[in-house]
């Protein structure tokens, strides 16, 4: 079972990780936040068309997500079959999730964050052609922007989120309890024209992982709350409302140095961004793509048979089973 495999993976990760890694999780549940786009990003034309969308609307308090620090990851994404014919000047929005606290930790029940507290961190969006056999092809565009991101809110005082309902230490959004906070970031790829099928990914650095790890700074491994980017995740959602996931609804693209986090236990290699098949049912990367123009179909369209599944709205309670890891708290789980 996939869940058993990830449980084993966490146990292995615990054995080789310092104690400080046990205190900050990389999150899953969030509230969409306006204005979290880079200052230099230009206004996007009002004539844009949504050609792919896997971001829930309205944005929930949080969603299941993939944390990079605790899963030894550097990049996560998916292959998208775009709807319609608009392909020019795409804007790509990504649903992220923050479990960072200004002081304390999400799982210690003592998370405290002053309202409106934020941190900044660079995030890279990569767009690739689809290669043979759904491999990662040539790079079409890479864009790195520094975003202002929220810390998750202070833990509820126990009135709404408490031990009795299994949600002690979570924050209350007025209707539900959450561990992390979801928010959106957007990239404007002006001057780019997309093919019908494209691989889109998110990459960023954490203390120990990424293209250029940030290093073991005292603030990260020497304090209870650690550095906020180690509690930063990429959100997921089960089924796109526009467009189609490829090569099927159970696959994503992933780069982790830890073999046990791949569906094939690393048989296809580790530390490279590659297709991870049959391992992501219900947890596809949460992207939205808007574009302008009418390019028609460019011959790159891939025809696949899709294995569709119904999803029952897995929530924070049913998936918080592997906690204690900054970053891991949700590879597949909220």
C-alpha positions in Angstrom: 0.0 0.0 0.0 1.2 3.5 -0.8 0.4 4.8 2.7 2.4 2.0 4.3 5.3 2.8 2.0 5.3 6.4 3.0 5.1 5.5 6.6 8.2 3.4 6.3 9.8 6.3 4.4 9.1 8.7 7.3 10.6 6.3 9.8 13.8 6.0 7.8 13.9 9.8 7.5 13.5 10.2 11.2 16.5 8.0 11.9 18.8 10.2 9.8 17.4 13.6 10.7 18.3 15.9 13.5 15.9 16.5 16.4 15.1 20.0 15.1 13.7 18.5 12.0 10.9 17.0 14.1 9.4 20.3 15.1 8.3 22.1 11.9 6.0 20.6 9.4 5.5 21.6 5.8 1.9 22.2 5.5 -1.3 21.5 3.9 -4.3 23.6 4.7 -4.5 27.2 3.7 -6.5 30.3 3.1 -6.1 32.0 -0.2 -4.4 35.4 0.2 -4.6 38.3 -2.2 -1.7 40.3 -3.4 1.0 37.6 -3.0 2.4 38.1 -6.4 5.9 39.5 -7.0 6.1 43.3 -7.2 7.6 43.2 -10.7 4.9 41.0 -12.2 3.0 43.0 -14.7 -0.8 43.2 -14.9 -2.3 40.4 -16.9 -4.7 41.0 -19.8 -8.4 40.7 -19.0 -8.9 38.7 -22.2 -7.1 35.6 -20.8 -8.7 32.2 -20.9 -8.4 29.5 -18.2 -6.9 26.5 -20.0 -6.1 24.4 -16.9 -7.4 24.6 -13.3 -6.8 22.3 -10.4 -7.1 25.0 -7.7 -10.3 24.6 -5.6 -12.7 27.6 -5.6 -13.2 29.1 -3.1 -9.8 28.5 -1.8 -10.1 26.3 1.4 -8.3 27.0 4.6 -5.7 24.4 3.5 -5.2 21.5 1.2 -3.1 18.3 1.1 0.4 19.3 0.1 4.0 18.2 -0.6 6.7 19.5 1.7 10.3 19.7 0.3 12.5 19.8 3.4 11.1 16.6 5.0 10.7 14.6 1.8 14.2 15.5 0.5 12.6 17.1 -2.5 13.7 19.7 -5.0 10.9 19.9 -7.6 7.3 18.8 -7.9 4.8 19.2 -10.8 2.6 17.5 -13.3 1.9 17.1 -17.0 -1.1 19.2 -18.1 -3.3 18.7 -21.2 -4.5 22.2 -21.8 -8.1 23.0 -22.7 -9.2 25.2 -25.6 -6.7 26.8 -27.9 -5.4 29.9 -26.0 -1.6 29.3 -25.5 0.1 32.7 -25.6 1.5 34.7 -22.6 0.5 32.3 -19.9 0.0 33.2 -16.3 0.5 30.2 -14.0 -0.9 30.3 -10.5 0.3 27.8 -7.8 -1.5 27.0 -4.6 1.0 26.8 -1.8 0.7 25.9 1.9 2.6 27.4 4.9 2.8 25.7 8.3 5.4 28.1 9.6 4.9 29.8 13.0 6.5 33.0 14.2 7.1 31.2 17.5 6.3 27.7 18.6 5.3 24.9 16.3 2.1 23.6 14.6 2.4 20.2 16.2 3.5 21.5 19.7 0.1 23.2 20.2 1.9 26.4 20.9 2.0 28.2 17.5 1.9 31.9 17.8 1.8 34.3 14.9 1.1 38.0 15.0 -1.7 38.8 12.5 -0.4 39.7 9.1 3.1 38.3 9.7 4.9 37.3 6.5 8.3 36.1 5.2 9.8 36.2 1.7 11.4 33.4 -0.3 12.2 32.8 -4.0 10.2 30.2 -5.9 10.9 28.9 -9.4 8.4 27.9 -12.0 9.7 25.5 -14.7 7.8 24.7 -17.9 9.0 21.8 -20.0 8.1 20.1 -23.3 6.8 16.5 -22.9 9.4 14.0 -24.1 9.1 10.4 -25.4 7.1 8.1 -23.1 5.9 11.1 -21.0 9.5 11.9 -20.0 10.6 15.4 -19.1 11.6 17.1 -22.3 13.4 20.4 -23.1 12.9 23.4 -20.9 10.5 26.0 -22.4 10.7 28.6 -19.7 12.0 29.1 -16.2 11.0 32.0 -14.0 12.1 32.7 -10.5 10.2 35.3 -8.3 10.6 36.2 -4.7 7.2 36.2 -3.0 5.8 37.5 0.3 4.2 34.6 2.1 2.1 34.2 5.2 2.9 32.4 8.4 0.0 30.2 9.5 -2.2 31.8 12.2 -2.0 31.3 15.9 -3.4 28.1 17.4 -7.0 28.3 18.5 -7.4 28.8 22.3 -9.2 25.4 22.5 -12.7 26.8 22.1 -13.1 25.4 18.6 -10.0 23.3 18.0 -9.2 21.0 20.9 -8.2 17.5 22.0 -11.8 16.5 22.2 -12.2 16.8 18.4 -8.6 15.8 17.7 -7.6 19.3 16.5 -5.7 20.8 19.4 -3.1 23.3 18.2 -4.8 24.0 14.9 -6.0 27.4 13.8 -9.7 28.3 13.4 -10.8 30.1 10.2 -14.4 30.7 11.5 -15.7 27.4 10.3 -12.9 24.8 10.4 -9.6 23.9 12.0 -6.4 23.7 10.1 -2.7 23.0 10.6 -1.4 25.0 7.7 -2.5 28.0 5.6 -3.0 27.9 1.8 -2.2 30.8 -0.4 -1.5 31.5 -4.1 1.5 32.8 -6.0 1.5 33.6 -9.7 4.0 33.8 -12.5 3.5 35.8 -15.7 5.3 34.2 -18.6 4.9 36.9 -21.2 6.4 36.1 -24.6 5.9 32.3 -24.1 3.7 30.1 -26.2 2.7 26.8 -24.7 2.2 23.4 -26.5 -1.1 21.6 -25.9 0.6 19.2 -23.5 3.2 20.7 -21.1 5.0 19.7 -17.9 4.8 22.4 -15.2 6.8 22.3 -11.9 7.7 24.2 -8.8 11.2 24.3 -7.3 12.7 26.1 -4.4 15.4 25.7 -1.8 15.1 24.7 1.8 17.8 24.2 4.5 18.9 20.9 3.1 17.4 20.4 -0.3 16.9 22.1 -3.6 19.3 23.2 -6.4 21.2 25.3 -3.9 20.3 24.4 -0.2 20.2 27.3 2.1 22.5 25.5 4.6 22.2 24.6 8.3 21.6 28.1 9.6 21.3 28.6 13.3 17.8 30.1 12.8 16.7 26.8 11.2 18.2 24.1 13.2 18.9 25.9 16.4 15.5 27.3 17.3 12.1 25.7 18.0 10.3 27.3 15.1 13.1 27.1 12.6 13.1 28.8 9.2 9.7 29.4 7.5 10.8 28.0 4.1 11.3 24.6 5.7 7.6 24.6 6.5 6.6 25.5 2.9 4.7 23.1 0.8 3.1 22.8 -2.7 -0.6 22.3 -2.6 -2.5 19.5 -4.3 -6.1 18.9 -5.3 -7.8 15.7 -6.7 -9.4 16.5 -10.0 -9.0 19.5 -12.4 -12.1 21.5 -13.3 -10.5 22.6 -16.6 -8.0 20.5 -18.6 -6.7 17.0 -18.0 -3.9 15.5 -16.0 -1.5 13.3 -18.0 -0.5 10.6 -18.6 -3.3 9.7 -16.1 -4.9 11.0 -12.9 -2.6 8.9 -10.7 0.8 10.4 -11.8 2.9 13.4 -11.0 6.5 14.5 -11.7 8.9 14.6 -8.7 12.5 15.0 -7.7 13.6 13.7 -4.4 16.9 12.2 -3.2 15.1 9.7 -1.0 14.1 6.5 -2.9 11.3 5.6 -0.6 9.2 8.6 -1.6 8.9 7.5 -5.2 6.2 5.1 -6.2 8.8 2.7 -7.6 11.0 3.0 -4.5 13.7 4.8 -6.6 14.0 2.1 -9.3 13.9 4.8 -11.9 16.6 6.8 -10.2 16.7 9.5 -7.5 17.6 13.1 -7.5 16.2 13.7 -10.9 12.9 15.3 -12.0 11.0 12.5 -13.6 7.6 10.9 -14.0 6.3 9.2 -10.8 3.5 6.9 -12.0 0.6 5.5 -10.0 1.5 7.2 -6.8 -0.6 10.4 -6.7 -4.3 9.4 -6.8 -6.2 12.4 -5.5 -3.1 14.5 -4.9 -2.3 16.3 -8.2 -0.4 19.6 -8.1 -2.7 22.5 -7.7 -2.0 24.7 -10.7 -4.1 27.2 -12.7 -3.0 28.2 -16.2 -4.5 31.2 -18.1 -3.5 32.2 -21.6 -4.4 34.5 -24.5 -4.5 34.1 -28.3 -5.7 31.2 -30.5 -2.9 28.9 -31.4 -5.0 25.9 -32.5 -3.6 22.5 -31.9 0.1 22.3 -32.6 0.5 18.5 -33.1 1.9 17.9 -29.7 -1.4 16.8 -28.2 -1.1 13.4 -26.5 -4.1 11.1 -26.5 -4.3 8.8 -23.4 -6.9 6.7 -21.8 -7.6 8.1 -18.3 -8.2 6.1 -15.2 -10.8 8.3 -13.5 -11.5 8.0 -9.8 -14.0 9.5 -7.4 -12.6 11.3 -4.4 -14.4 11.7 -1.1 -12.9 15.0 0.1 -10.2 13.7 2.4 -9.8 16.1 5.2 -7.2 17.1 7.8 -8.3 14.5 10.3 -8.2 11.5 7.9 -4.7 12.1 6.7 -2.7 13.6 9.6 -0.9 10.3 10.2 2.8 11.0 9.6 3.3 14.2 11.6 6.4 15.4 13.3 8.3 16.3 10.2 8.8 19.8 8.9 8.1 19.3 5.2 6.7 15.8 5.2 3.2 16.6 6.6 2.0 16.3 3.5 3.2 14.2 0.9 -0.2 12.9 0.1 -1.7 13.9 3.5 -3.3 16.9 5.1 
